[in-house]
């Protein structure tokens, strides 16, 4: 693992080279393939160096991180073209990837916590430095305080745990079975905010709307997954107490997911709709983790990977429209099938993946999560039914409202997509729909 961390550190001068914007992207791609072929394809820890190592769970999420960071550079051509501090942007992105890789590959709970919090800083600078609207300061502070407020109890919980059990290694955590409710709440609350669970999700739409396209991609693609990853890691300590309290979180997740799906149907802002749909999907993930069974754990891991690619792709599409029309309003982004007919295909493919149509990974993830939550309680089938139905409804609403309808008369020119944009969307969609062929990897990680 250390060699990849050093590779990122030695890429720092490359960020400041004159006109090395695309060179950085190629290096990320090289790093992706190097890491993929050294993979850990089972539940054993591999690539161990110091306190870093990967098992299948962290392997998939690190791969996703490198992939999304590469696509973020590809999506942010405007920063390079307008000379909008592109060197600092690349430097920040590299540090963000470094922190994410370290947090996913840490084998120690405190190391994970440290990098989990550190990843907040580059994200904050990304939103406040390259965001669009004047409210971005408020959105950044919102993000910071929501996360920090929840994380402080977790730090105290980690210290308490170390004081009592003398080890924080993930490998040994499964030997402990804590019945302490304060410990349970303090350890999972930080991850519930990051996930985000309904009721502590208000920072997410605000951050998404103010962030640049790269900020939205990393938020939806990776940072929400930190919460799910952390829950999957620490829930093994709380299996006994989790049985008694999981009903509370599953109820909030399912009812909240349904309510958020209704909120999606009232959105007139493209980005807000996609951001709220993330909350609904992550509600399913939380339900799967809290059901504490094998299908739920595997399904939530699968859903996190699928949602990372799908949501990131939808934010790219929203940005492509925004660059043409300078508005994210659905009332102005109508009839895009006339402006960019070939882009409509990508809208269709990614919206259909978002509503879990075959052959996307979302479908497999949702089937696993349905299995796990229904096996936990029959009554949950009612809300799961509503959740699945409305996820299809708002995906179709997003697609039909933006692509069809009467074209806005203020649009004077027609511009199709660039090759770069089609490649960007293809690189989101292709792994999302072809990884289902090797879906056994996602089911082997426990």
N, C-alpha and C positions, 0 to 999 in steps of 0.2 A: 504493500500500500504506500510505503514511504516514497517509492520512486515516482508515483503519480503526483504526490504532494510536492516533491522537488521539481517535477516537470512544470507544475503550475507556478512555483516560485521563480523558476528560471525564465518563465514567459513574461515576467513583469517588464524587462527592458523592451520586449517586442511591442508592448502596448504603446510605448512612447516613440517608436521609430516613425519617421516621416512616411505617411501614406501606407501604413501596414495594416489597414483596417481588415481587408479580405484575407491577408496572410494569417491574422489571428483566427479567423473562422476556419481556415484549413488546418491550423494546428489543433483546434478543438476537435475537428473531425478525425485527425490522426490519433488524438488521445482517446476518442470514443472507440475506435477500432482496436487500438492496443489493449484497452481495458476489457473490451468485449471478449477478445480471444484468450484473456487470462482468467476467464470467469470462474465463479463459484456456482456450480449448477446443482448444489444440494444443500442440506441444512447444516453442513459442517463449516467451521470457520476456516477460511483460507487466506492466502496473501498476508499472513500475520507479520507485522513489524511494530515493535514497541506496543502501544495500546491500540493500534489500528489493525483492522482485519475485516474481511467481508464474509457474510454468509449469503444465501440466495436473496433474502429480504433486502439487505443493504445493497447487494450487487445490482439488482434491478433498479433501485431508486438512484444509485450513483450514475448508472447508464442514462437514466431519464434526465438527470441533472445536466450531464455533459451535452446531451442531445439538444435539450431546450436552450441551453446557453449558446450553443452553436447557432440555433435558429433565431435566437434573439439578435445576434449580430446581423444575420441575414435580413431580419425584419426592420432593422434600424438604419436603413440606408440614408434616411433623411438627416440623421445626426452627422453622418460622414459628408454628405453633399453640402449641407449648410455650414459645415465646419463648426458644429455646436459642441466644442470641447470633446471631440471624439476620442482623443487619447485618454482623457480622464474617465470617459465612459467605459473604454476597454479595460482600463486598470481596475475600475470598480467591479466590473463584471467578473474579472479574474478572481478578485478577492471573494466575491459572493460565491463563486464556484468552489473556491478553496474551502470556505467555511462549510458549505453544504456537503462537500465530499468528506470533510473531517467529521461532521456531525453524523452522517450516515455510516461512516466506517469506524466510529469509536466503539471499542468493546467495553468501555467503562462508562458508568452512568453519569459521573460528574463531568467527564470529558464531553459526553454527548450534550449535557446541559449547557456547558460553556459555549460550545460551537452553535448550539440551538439559539442561544441569545445573541451570539456575535453576528449571525446571519441577518439580524434585524437592522444592523447599522448600514450596510451597503444598500439594503432595500429602501431604507429611509432616505438616504442621500439620492438614490435613483428617483424616487417620487418627488422630492423637494427640488432636485436640480434640473430634471428634464421633463417634469410634468407640464400640463397645458394651462390649467386654470389657476387663478389667484388663491383658491381655497386649498391648494395642495399642502400648505403649511399645516392647516387644521387637520387634513387627512393624515399627514405624517405623525402629528402629535397623537391623534386618535389611535393609530396603529401602535405607536410606541407605548402609550399608557395602558391600553388594553392588555398587551402582551406582558409588560413588566409587572402590572398589578397581579396577574395570575401566576407569574413565575417566581415571585419572592417566596411564597409558601413552599414551593417545590424545592427551592434551594435549602430551606431549613429542614424539609423532610429528608433530603439526601444526606445532610450532615447527621441528622438523627439516626438514619439508617446505618450510616458508616460507623457511628459511635457504638451501635448495638451489635452489628453483625460483622464488622471489620473487613467487609469486601463490597466493592461496588461493581464487580465484573458481571456482565450480562450472563455469562455462562453459569454463574453460581446463583443468580437471582431466582431461578426456578426452584431452588431448594428451600426458599423461604416462603412461608405462608402467613402473611400478616393479617391479623384480625382488627387492626387499629383503624377506626373510621376516620380519624383526623389525618392519619397517614395516607389513607386511600384518597380522600378529597384533595389533600395538598399535592399529591403526586400526579393526579390526573387532570386537575383543573387547568393547568397551563396548556396541556395538549387539547383540551376541549375548546379553549379560546382560539387556539391556532388552527383548529380543524376546519371551520368554526362550527360549534354547535349552535342551534337556534337559541336565541336570547342573549348570546354573547357574540353575535355575528355582525354587529352594526359597523365595526371598523372595516369590514371587507368591501361592501359596495362603495363606500367613500374612497378607500384606497385605490380601488380599481378605476373609478371614474377620473381620479386626478392623475393617475400614473401614466407615463408614456407607454407605448405598445410593449416595449421590452419589460417594463415594470409589471404590466398586467400578465404577461406570459410567465414570468418567474413566480409571481404571486399564485396564479391559478395552477401552474404546472408543477412547482416544487414546494413552495412554502406551506401550502395547505397540507402537503403530504408529510411534512415534519411532524404535525400533530398526530396523524394516523400512525406513523412509524413509531413515535414515542409511546402511544397507547399500546401498540402491539408488543412493544418491548417490556413495558412495566406491568401490563395486566397479568402476566404469569405470576407476579408476586401476590396478586389479590384475587385469586380464583375463588377462595372460600367466601370472602366478604362480598365479592362481586356478584355472587348468586343472589344475595339479598337486596342489593341496590341497583342491579342492572335494569330492573323494570323501569326505574325512574328515568334513566338516560335513554332507553329505547323508546319510551313514550314521548319524551321531548323530541327525540330525533325524528320519529315518524309523523307526529302531529305537526312539528315545526316544518318538516319537509313539505307536507301537504299545504300548509299556510303560505310557505315561500313560493310554492308552485302557483298559488292563486295570485300572489304579489307579482310574479313574472308576467302574468297576463295583463297587468295594468301598466306595464312599463312602456314608455315611449322612447327611451334611450337604449340604443343597441348594446352598449357596454354594460349598463345596469342590468339588463335582462340576462346577459351571459353570466354576470357576477352572481346574481341571485340564483341562477340555475346551479352554480357551483355549490351553494349552500344546501340546496335540495339533494344533490348527489352525495355530498359529504354526510348528510343525515343518514343516508342508507349505509354508508361505510361505518359510521358510529354504531348504528344498530347491529351490524354484523360483528363488530369487535365486541360489543357488550353482550352479545348472545353467548360468548365464551365457548363456541364450538369450532370444530376444525373447518367446516365449510365457511363459517363466518370469517375466520381469520384469513383463509386463502382468498375468499371472495372480496374481502375489503382490500387486500393487497393488490389484487387484480384490478379492482375498480379504481384504485388510486393511480395506477399506471395508465389505465385507459382514460380516465378523466383528465390526467395531466396533458396527454397528447390532444384530446378532443377540445378541451376548453381553450388551450393555448392556440389551437388552429382557428377557433371561432373568434378569438380576440384579434388574430392577424387579419381575418376577413373584415371585421368591424373597422380595423385601422385602414385597410385598403380603401374602403368606402369613405372613411373620414378624410384621407389624403386627397381624394377626388373632389368631395363635396364640402369639406370643412364643416361638417355637422354630423352629429351622431343621432340626430332626431329621426325617428321612424317616419315622421310626416314628410320629411324631406328626402329620406333614403327610400323612396318608393320607385317601383318600376325599374329596378336596376337591371332587369333582364334585357331592357332596351339599350342601356348604357354599356354593360359588360356581359354579353350573353355567355361567353366561355367561363366567366367567374361564377355564373349561376350554378354550374355543375358542382363547383367546390362548395358553394353554400349548401346545395342539396346533400352532398356526401357527408359533410361535417354535421349538418343538422340531423341527418338520419342516424349518424353514429351517436349523437347526443341523446337521441331518444331510444338508444339501445336496439337498433335494427341489426340483423345479421348482415355480414359476418364480423361485426366489430367486437373488440374485446369488452366493450361496455355490456354487450348481451351476456357474455359468459359470466362477467362479474355480477350482473344483476340477477341471473339465474341462481348463482351460488348464494347471494345475499338473501334472495327470496326463500330459498331452501332453509337457510340457517335461522332466519327470523321466524318463519312459520313453524319450524320444529321447536322453537323456543316457546311460542304461544300461538294458538289458532286464531285468537281474536285479532292479532296484528294483521291478518290477511286483508281486513277491511281497509286499513290505511295504506297498506302496500299496494292494493288495487288502485286506490285514488292517486297514489304517488306515481305509479307507472303510467296511468292514464294521462295525468296532467303533465308529466314530463314530455309525452308525445304531443300534447296540446300546445305547450308553449314553444316546443321546437318547430312545430308546423306554423305557429303564429309568427315566429321570427322569420322563417323562410318565406312564407307567402306574403307577409306584409312588406318585406324588404324587396322581394323580387318582382312581385306583381303590382297591379294598381296603376293609377294614372300618374304619369311621370311629372315631377315638379317642374313648373315652367321656368324657374330660375336657372335650370341647368342648360348652359349654352353650348357645351362642347361634349364630345364623346371620347372617352379614352379607355382603351382596353387595358388588361393587366400586362405587366412586364414579365419576361421569362423568369426573373428572380422571384417574383411573387408566386408564379405557378409552381416553381420548384419548392419554395417555402411551404406551400400548402400540401404539395405531394409528400414532402418529408414528414409532415404531420400525419397525413392520412394513411400512408403506406404501412408504417409499423403498427398503426392502430388496427388495421384490418387484416394484416398478414401474420401478426404474432399469434393469432388464434390457432394457427396450424401447429405451433409448438406450445400449446397451452398447458401441457403437463409440467413445464418448468414452474409455472405460477402456483401449482398445487403441491409442490414438493418441499416447501421451505420449512415446515415444522419438524 
